[in-house]
Amino acid sequence: MSFGRRGKFFEEFLNPRTANGIGDFLTMGLIPDIPGVYRDDLLEHFGRKPQNPDVQAVILSHAHADHANYISFLHKDIPIYCGQTCKYILDAVDEESQRTIENEVLKYKKRPAFKKNYKDPPIQRTFNTFRTGDKIKIDTIEIEPIHVDHSVPGAYGFIIHTSNGAIIYTGDLRSHGTHSEMTKDFIKKATQEKPVAMITEGTRINTGQTGESEKKVYEKSKGYLQDNKYLSIVDFNFKDVDRFTTFYNISKILGKKLVISFKHACFLEHYHKDPKIKSPDSRDENILILKPKRLTGTYCNEDYTDEYIKSRLNYTNIITPEELGKKPKNYMIVLNFWYFNQLIDLKPKGGVYIHSLSEPFNEEMEISYERMVNWIQFFNIDFVQSHCSGHINGADLKNLLETVKPKKLFPIHTEKPKLFSKLNLKTHIVKEGKSYKI
């Protein structure tokens, strides 16, 4: 899924039409028109004949939406391979999200969706999971997943063993994160393979050394929050377990309860199933769950119709905004911008807001950012930017590529592919729709 391409034509209130099935996505170039890939029901809805799948498998590097969401369109007989932790995250997303045509990753319902078919069970996809050390055999090709550090757990790069030699795919990765040793493992293994080709991400190829780290996020955030006598608000992507751990640890050290949403609780409970993550459960003694106003605004249980909330209403660690507002200094609340209307119920009289996300990098984000600042200023809250990227910086990436020394280099996931041509490597600028022979 390309957010950039989607953003050229669509925005919050102008979306691809579900009523046209896969049609809007193909017509506007949001997905490539590849035969033998897409769901029968979507092709037929668009006036095409169904096709037998020509693809034997899809390998998913990690659970971020730009990599995972458009699995929604794939033929049901194409199996998906992903890391075990990645699957836990996809389970959490599936539990807390409303079904749309763009997020039917684990299962889907046939289109068009007639009322008479509403109660039909969804069609389940086949998912196969792996860990580092496993080998995936698909026909004559063997694929070896190697863990990498990224801003979501369960991220992998891959060594694809072919008869002509190894092909390396980096996935999304970084060298400055909490688990940089994972990326080092990947680099070491990739170098040993003497690859004939390498497919690399290049999100930040245009940057040098930044000095950023999760430790600096911790130290800066803690410095601002420890002297705060009013409400503490933090905002970060909840798929980022390292960032959650940062603020969870800060909250414990400062003696504040960490307040999360019911959606966040879904993620924590699925993370908690994975012994490698070592994440607390949503009912941890240092965690509270914020009960939002719905329907009548009285917090009665019948106000909540979403199953991910209904199934947790019996938890004993639920708190309302009014209860939290009585002693705001005792809490640190995780509050995303899209839920800032809850500030009206929280009634903060000053405080600190830690924005632990990327700064805006396009016009649409700048508009939302400006609105966010308006809310913060209205409630007289101090704004603090404290973040480190999930993507490798340009200097570290160049070092990685020069260490691995692939015979051919194919940069993707980048807006500046031509910068790779400056490296002392045989670089191919990837053109959409073109096939490349190794």
VEXDREN-2710 file (C-alpha; in Angstrom, 1 decimal):
% VEXDREN-2710
k/r/px/py/pz
1/MET/0.0/0.0/0.0
2/SER/1.5/3.3/-1.1
3/PHE/0.2/6.1/1.2
4/GLY/1.8/8.7/-1.2
5/ARG/0.0/7.4/-4.3
6/ARG/-3.3/7.0/-2.4
7/GLY/-2.9/10.6/-1.1
8/LYS/-2.6/11.9/-4.7
9/PHE/-6.3/11.1/-5.3
10/PHE/-8.0/10.4/-2.0
11/GLU/-8.2/11.8/1.5
12/GLU/-10.3/11.4/4.7
13/PHE/-13.7/12.0/3.2
14/LEU/-12.9/10.9/-0.4
15/ASN/-12.1/7.2/-0.4
16/PRO/-12.0/4.4/-3.0
17/ARG/-15.6/3.1/-3.3
18/THR/-16.3/-0.2/-1.7
19/ALA/-19.3/-0.4/-4.1
20/ASN/-16.9/-0.6/-7.0
21/GLY/-14.9/-3.5/-5.5
22/ILE/-11.4/-3.5/-6.8
23/GLY/-12.2/-1.1/-9.6
24/ASP/-11.2/2.2/-8.1
25/PHE/-7.9/0.7/-6.9
26/LEU/-7.0/-0.7/-10.3
27/THR/-8.2/2.3/-12.3
28/MET/-6.3/4.9/-10.2
29/GLY/-3.1/2.8/-10.1
30/LEU/-3.3/2.1/-6.3
31/ILE/-2.5/-1.6/-7.0
32/PRO/-0.8/-3.1/-10.1
33/ASP/-2.9/-4.9/-12.7
34/ILE/-1.2/-8.3/-12.3
35/PRO/-3.0/-11.4/-13.5
36/GLY/-3.5/-14.4/-11.2
37/VAL/-3.3/-12.4/-8.0
38/TYR/-6.6/-11.0/-6.9
39/ARG/-9.8/-12.3/-5.3
40/ASP/-12.4/-13.9/-7.6
41/ASP/-15.3/-11.9/-6.0
42/LEU/-13.5/-8.6/-6.6
43/LEU/-12.6/-9.3/-10.2
44/GLU/-16.2/-10.5/-11.0
45/HIS/-17.6/-7.4/-9.3
46/PHE/-15.5/-5.3/-11.6
47/GLY/-16.7/-7.2/-14.6
48/ARG/-13.7/-9.5/-15.1
49/LYS/-13.4/-13.2/-15.1
50/PRO/-11.9/-14.9/-12.1
51/GLN/-8.4/-16.2/-12.5
52/ASN/-6.4/-19.1/-10.9
53/PRO/-3.6/-17.7/-8.7
54/ASP/-0.2/-17.6/-10.5
55/VAL/1.6/-16.7/-7.2
56/GLN/2.6/-19.5/-4.9
57/ALA/3.0/-17.4/-1.7
58/VAL/3.4/-13.9/-0.3
59/ILE/6.1/-13.2/2.3
60/LEU/5.2/-10.4/4.7
61/SER/8.2/-8.6/6.4
62/HIS/6.2/-6.9/9.1
63/ALA/2.8/-5.6/10.2
64/HIS/2.8/-1.9/9.2
65/ALA/-0.1/-1.0/7.1
66/ASP/1.9/0.0/4.0
67/HIS/3.2/-3.5/3.9
68/ALA/0.2/-5.6/5.1
69/ASN/-3.1/-3.9/4.3
70/TYR/-3.4/-4.8/0.6
71/ILE/-3.2/-8.4/1.4
72/SER/-6.9/-7.8/1.6
73/PHE/-7.2/-8.0/-2.2
74/LEU/-5.2/-11.2/-2.7
75/HIS/-6.7/-14.5/-3.9
76/LYS/-7.8/-16.7/-1.0
77/ASP/-5.6/-19.6/-2.2
78/ILE/-2.3/-17.6/-1.9
79/PRO/-0.8/-18.5/1.5
80/ILE/0.8/-15.7/3.5
81/TYR/4.0/-16.2/5.5
82/CYS/4.9/-13.8/8.3
83/GLY/6.7/-13.8/11.7
84/GLN/4.9/-15.2/14.7
85/THR/4.9/-11.7/16.4
86/CYS/3.7/-10.1/13.2
87/LYS/0.7/-12.4/13.3
88/TYR/-0.1/-11.4/16.9
89/ILE/-0.2/-7.8/15.7
90/LEU/-2.4/-8.5/12.8
91/ASP/-4.8/-10.4/15.2
92/ALA/-4.9/-7.2/17.4
93/VAL/-5.6/-5.0/14.4
94/ASP/-8.3/-7.3/13.2
95/GLU/-10.0/-7.3/16.7
96/GLU/-10.1/-3.5/17.1
97/SER/-10.8/-2.4/13.6
98/GLN/-14.0/-2.0/11.7
99/ARG/-14.1/-4.1/8.5
100/THR/-13.3/-2.2/5.3
101/ILE/-12.3/-3.4/1.9
102/GLU/-8.7/-2.2/2.6
103/ASN/-8.2/-4.0/5.9
104/GLU/-9.5/-7.5/5.3
105/VAL/-6.0/-9.0/5.9
106/LEU/-6.8/-12.1/8.0
107/LYS/-10.2/-12.8/6.5
108/TYR/-12.7/-11.2/4.2
109/LYS/-16.3/-11.3/3.2
110/LYS/-17.4/-11.6/-0.5
111/ARG/-18.3/-8.5/-2.4
112/PRO/-20.8/-7.2/-3.2
113/ALA/-22.1/-7.5/0.3
114/PHE/-25.8/-8.1/0.1
115/LYS/-27.9/-7.9/3.3
116/LYS/-29.0/-11.6/2.9
117/ASN/-25.3/-12.5/3.2
118/TYR/-24.4/-10.4/6.2
119/LYS/-24.4/-13.4/8.6
120/ASP/-22.2/-15.5/6.3
121/PRO/-18.9/-16.4/8.0
122/PRO/-15.9/-14.6/6.5
123/ILE/-13.4/-16.5/4.4
124/GLN/-10.2/-17.2/6.3
125/ARG/-6.8/-16.8/4.7
126/THR/-4.0/-19.2/5.2
127/PHE/-1.2/-17.8/7.4
128/ASN/2.1/-19.6/8.1
129/THR/4.3/-18.2/10.8
130/PHE/8.1/-18.4/11.4
131/ARG/10.9/-17.3/13.6
132/THR/14.6/-16.5/12.9
133/GLY/16.3/-19.8/12.2
134/ASP/13.4/-21.3/10.3
135/LYS/13.5/-22.0/6.6
136/ILE/10.6/-21.5/4.2
137/LYS/10.5/-23.8/1.2
138/ILE/8.4/-22.7/-1.8
139/ASP/8.8/-24.9/-4.8
140/THR/12.6/-24.8/-5.6
141/ILE/13.3/-21.7/-3.6
142/GLU/14.3/-21.6/0.0
143/ILE/13.8/-18.4/2.0
144/GLU/15.6/-17.7/5.3
145/PRO/14.0/-15.0/7.5
146/ILE/16.4/-13.0/9.7
147/HIS/15.1/-10.6/12.4
148/VAL/15.8/-6.9/12.1
149/ASP/15.1/-4.0/14.3
150/HIS/12.3/-1.7/13.3
151/SER/9.6/0.4/15.0
152/VAL/7.3/-2.6/15.2
153/PRO/8.3/-6.0/16.7
154/GLY/8.3/-9.1/14.5
155/ALA/10.1/-7.4/11.5
156/TYR/12.3/-9.4/9.2
157/GLY/14.7/-9.2/6.3
158/PHE/15.1/-12.2/4.0
159/ILE/17.8/-14.3/2.3
160/ILE/16.2/-15.9/-0.8
161/HIS/18.3/-18.9/-1.9
162/THR/18.1/-19.5/-5.7
163/SER/20.0/-21.6/-8.1
164/ASN/21.8/-18.5/-9.3
165/GLY/22.8/-17.3/-5.8
166/ALA/21.3/-15.5/-2.9
167/ILE/18.9/-12.5/-3.2
168/ILE/18.7/-10.3/-0.1
169/TYR/15.6/-8.2/0.9
170/THR/16.1/-5.8/3.8
171/GLY/12.5/-5.2/4.7
172/ASP/12.3/-2.1/6.9
173/LEU/15.1/-1.8/9.4
174/ARG/17.3/0.5/11.5
175/SER/20.7/0.4/13.3
176/HIS/19.9/3.0/16.0
177/GLY/17.1/1.2/17.8
178/THR/16.8/-0.7/21.1
179/HIS/17.5/-4.0/19.3
180/SER/20.2/-3.0/16.9
181/GLU/21.9/-6.3/17.4
182/MET/19.1/-7.9/15.4
183/THR/20.0/-5.7/12.4
184/LYS/23.7/-6.6/12.9
185/ASP/22.8/-10.3/12.7
186/PHE/21.0/-9.7/9.4
187/ILE/24.0/-7.7/8.0
188/LYS/26.4/-10.4/9.0
189/LYS/24.4/-13.2/7.5
190/ALA/23.7/-11.2/4.3
191/THR/27.4/-10.5/3.8
192/GLN/28.3/-14.1/4.2
193/GLU/26.0/-15.0/1.4
194/LYS/27.8/-12.8/-1.2
195/PRO/24.4/-12.0/-2.8
196/VAL/23.9/-11.7/-6.5
197/ALA/21.2/-9.1/-5.8
198/MET/19.8/-7.0/-3.0
199/ILE/16.5/-5.3/-2.6
200/THR/16.7/-2.5/-0.1
201/GLU/14.5/0.0/1.6
202/GLY/15.7/3.6/1.3
203/THR/13.2/5.8/3.2
204/ARG/16.0/8.1/4.6
205/ILE/18.8/7.6/2.1
206/ASN/19.1/11.4/2.0
207/THR/20.1/11.8/5.7
208/GLY/23.4/11.5/7.5
209/GLN/24.0/10.5/11.1
210/THR/21.3/11.8/13.4
211/GLY/22.4/10.6/16.8
212/GLU/18.9/9.6/17.6
213/SER/18.1/6.6/19.9
214/GLU/15.3/5.2/22.1
215/LYS/17.4/6.1/25.1
216/LYS/17.4/9.7/24.1
217/VAL/13.6/9.6/23.8
218/TYR/13.4/8.1/27.3
219/GLU/15.7/10.7/28.8
220/LYS/14.1/13.7/27.1
221/SER/10.5/12.6/27.9
222/LYS/11.3/11.7/31.5
223/GLY/13.0/15.1/32.0
224/TYR/9.8/17.0/31.0
225/LEU/7.4/14.7/32.7
226/GLN/9.1/14.3/36.1
227/ASP/8.5/18.0/36.9
228/ASN/5.0/18.1/35.6
229/LYS/2.4/18.7/38.3
230/TYR/-0.6/18.5/36.0
231/LEU/-1.8/16.0/33.4
232/SER/0.8/14.1/31.4
233/ILE/-0.2/13.2/27.8
234/VAL/1.9/11.0/25.4
235/ASP/1.2/10.1/21.9
236/PHE/2.9/7.3/19.9
237/ASN/2.2/4.4/17.6
238/PHE/1.0/1.6/19.8
239/LYS/2.5/-1.0/17.4
240/ASP/5.9/0.3/18.6
241/VAL/6.5/-1.9/21.6
242/ASP/9.9/-0.2/22.3
243/ARG/8.1/3.2/22.6
244/PHE/5.4/1.7/24.8
245/THR/8.1/0.2/27.0
246/THR/9.8/3.6/27.2
247/PHE/6.7/5.4/28.5
248/TYR/5.6/2.4/30.6
249/ASN/8.9/2.5/32.4
250/ILE/8.8/6.3/32.8
251/SER/5.3/6.0/34.3
252/LYS/6.5/3.4/36.9
253/ILE/9.5/5.4/37.9
254/LEU/7.5/8.6/38.3
255/GLY/4.7/6.9/40.2
256/LYS/2.0/7.6/37.6
257/LYS/-0.6/5.1/36.3
258/LEU/-0.3/4.7/32.5
259/VAL/-3.8/5.2/31.0
260/ILE/-4.5/3.5/27.7
261/SER/-7.5/3.0/25.4
262/PHE/-9.5/-0.2/24.8
263/LYS/-7.8/-0.4/21.4
264/HIS/-4.4/-0.3/23.1
265/ALA/-5.6/-3.1/25.4
266/CYS/-6.1/-5.3/22.3
267/PHE/-2.5/-4.8/21.3
268/LEU/-1.1/-5.4/24.8
269/GLU/-3.0/-8.6/25.3
270/HIS/-1.8/-10.0/22.0
271/TYR/1.8/-8.9/22.7
272/HIS/1.6/-10.5/26.1
273/LYS/1.1/-13.9/24.4
274/ASP/4.5/-13.6/22.9
275/PRO/7.2/-14.5/25.5
276/LYS/9.9/-12.9/23.4
277/ILE/8.3/-9.4/23.7
278/LYS/7.9/-9.5/27.5
279/SER/5.1/-7.0/27.4
280/PRO/2.7/-6.5/30.4
281/ASP/-0.9/-7.5/30.1
282/SER/-3.6/-4.7/29.9
283/ARG/-4.6/-5.5/33.5
284/ASP/-1.1/-4.9/34.8
285/GLU/-1.1/-3.1/38.2
286/ASN/0.4/0.0/36.6
287/ILE/-2.1/0.3/33.8
288/LEU/-5.6/1.7/33.6
289/ILE/-8.1/1.7/30.7
290/LEU/-9.9/4.9/29.8
291/LYS/-13.7/4.5/29.3
292/PRO/-14.8/7.0/26.6
293/LYS/-18.2/8.6/26.3
294/ARG/-20.5/6.9/23.8
295/LEU/-24.1/7.3/22.9
296/THR/-25.9/8.5/26.0
297/GLY/-22.7/9.9/27.5
298/THR/-23.4/8.3/30.9
299/TYR/-20.8/5.5/30.7
300/CYS/-23.5/2.8/31.0
301/ASN/-22.4/-0.5/29.6
302/GLU/-25.2/-0.5/26.9
303/ASP/-23.5/2.5/25.3
304/TYR/-20.7/0.2/24.0
305/THR/-21.4/-1.9/20.9
306/ASP/-17.9/-2.6/19.7
307/GLU/-17.0/-6.2/20.7
308/TYR/-13.4/-5.3/21.6
309/ILE/-14.9/-2.9/24.3
310/LYS/-17.8/-5.0/25.3
311/SER/-15.6/-8.0/26.0
312/ARG/-13.5/-5.9/28.5
313/LEU/-16.1/-4.0/30.4
314/ASN/-15.7/-6.4/33.3
315/TYR/-12.1/-5.3/33.9
316/THR/-11.5/-3.8/37.2
317/ASN/-8.9/-1.2/36.0
318/ILE/-11.3/1.0/34.0
319/ILE/-11.3/4.7/34.7
320/THR/-13.5/7.6/33.3
321/PRO/-12.1/11.0/32.3
322/GLU/-13.9/12.6/35.2
323/GLU/-12.3/10.3/37.7
324/LEU/-8.9/10.9/36.1
325/GLY/-9.4/14.6/36.2
326/LYS/-9.7/14.7/40.0
327/LYS/-6.0/14.0/40.5
328/PRO/-4.4/14.4/37.0
329/LYS/-0.8/14.5/38.3
330/ASN/-1.2/10.8/39.2
331/TYR/-1.7/9.7/35.6
332/MET/0.1/9.6/32.2
333/ILE/-2.5/9.1/29.4
334/VAL/-1.8/7.8/26.0
335/LEU/-4.0/10.0/23.8
336/ASN/-3.9/10.0/20.0
337/PHE/-4.8/13.3/18.2
338/TRP/-7.9/11.7/16.7
339/TYR/-9.3/11.3/20.2
340/PHE/-8.4/14.9/21.4
341/ASN/-12.1/15.6/21.9
342/GLN/-11.7/13.6/25.2
343/LEU/-9.6/16.6/26.5
344/ILE/-13.0/18.3/26.9
345/ASP/-13.9/15.6/29.5
346/LEU/-10.5/15.5/31.0
347/LYS/-10.5/19.3/31.6
348/PRO/-6.7/19.7/31.9
349/LYS/-5.5/22.9/33.4
350/GLY/-2.0/22.9/31.9
351/GLY/0.3/19.9/31.7
352/VAL/2.7/18.3/29.2
353/TYR/2.1/16.7/25.9
354/ILE/4.9/14.4/24.5
355/HIS/4.5/14.0/20.7
356/SER/6.5/10.8/20.1
357/LEU/5.7/10.5/16.4
358/SER/7.3/11.8/13.1
359/GLU/6.8/15.5/12.4
360/PRO/4.6/16.3/9.4
361/PHE/6.1/15.7/6.0
362/ASN/3.3/16.6/3.6
363/GLU/0.5/19.2/3.4
364/GLU/-2.3/17.0/4.7
365/MET/-0.2/16.1/7.8
366/GLU/0.6/19.7/8.3
367/ILE/-3.1/20.6/8.5
368/SER/-3.7/18.0/11.1
369/TYR/-0.6/19.0/13.0
370/GLU/-1.8/22.6/13.1
371/ARG/-5.2/21.4/14.5
372/MET/-3.3/19.4/17.1
373/VAL/-1.3/22.5/18.2
374/ASN/-4.6/24.4/18.5
375/TRP/-5.9/21.9/21.0
376/ILE/-2.7/21.9/23.0
377/GLN/-2.6/25.7/23.1
378/PHE/-6.3/25.9/24.0
379/PHE/-5.8/23.9/27.2
380/ASN/-2.5/25.6/27.9
381/ILE/-0.5/22.4/27.6
382/ASP/3.3/22.4/26.9
383/PHE/4.3/20.7/23.6
384/VAL/7.4/18.5/23.5
385/GLN/8.7/16.6/20.4
386/SER/10.5/13.4/21.4
387/HIS/10.9/10.7/18.8
388/CYS/13.4/8.5/16.9
389/SER/12.7/7.0/13.5
390/GLY/11.9/3.4/12.7
391/HIS/14.0/3.6/9.5
392/ILE/17.8/3.4/9.1
393/ASN/19.5/6.8/8.4
394/GLY/21.3/7.3/5.1
395/ALA/24.8/7.1/6.6
396/ASP/24.1/3.7/8.2
397/LEU/22.3/2.4/5.1
398/LYS/25.3/3.3/2.9
399/ASN/27.6/1.5/5.3
400/LEU/25.3/-1.6/5.3
401/LEU/25.2/-1.7/1.5
402/GLU/28.9/-1.3/1.2
403/THR/29.5/-4.0/3.7
404/VAL/27.1/-6.6/2.0
405/LYS/28.4/-5.7/-1.5
406/PRO/25.7/-7.1/-3.6
407/LYS/26.4/-7.6/-7.3
408/LYS/23.2/-5.7/-8.2
409/LEU/21.2/-3.3/-6.1
410/PHE/17.5/-2.6/-6.4
411/PRO/16.3/0.3/-4.1
412/ILE/12.6/0.4/-3.3
413/HIS/10.5/2.1/-0.6
414/THR/12.2/5.4/-1.3
415/GLU/11.3/8.8/-2.8
416/LYS/15.0/9.4/-3.8
417/PRO/16.2/6.2/-5.6
418/LYS/18.7/8.2/-7.7
419/LEU/20.8/8.9/-4.6
420/PHE/21.7/5.2/-4.6
421/SER/23.4/5.6/-8.0
422/LYS/26.2/7.6/-6.2
423/LEU/27.2/4.4/-4.4
424/ASN/30.0/2.2/-5.8
425/LEU/27.4/-0.5/-6.6
426/LYS/25.6/-1.6/-9.8
427/THR/22.3/0.1/-9.0
428/HIS/19.1/-0.4/-11.0
429/ILE/16.5/2.3/-10.6
430/VAL/13.3/0.2/-10.3
431/LYS/10.6/1.0/-12.9
432/GLU/7.1/0.0/-12.1
433/GLY/5.7/-2.8/-14.3
434/LYS/9.2/-3.9/-15.5
435/SER/10.6/-7.3/-14.8
436/TYR/14.2/-7.8/-13.8
437/LYS/16.3/-10.9/-14.4
438/ILE/19.1/-11.8/-12.0
END
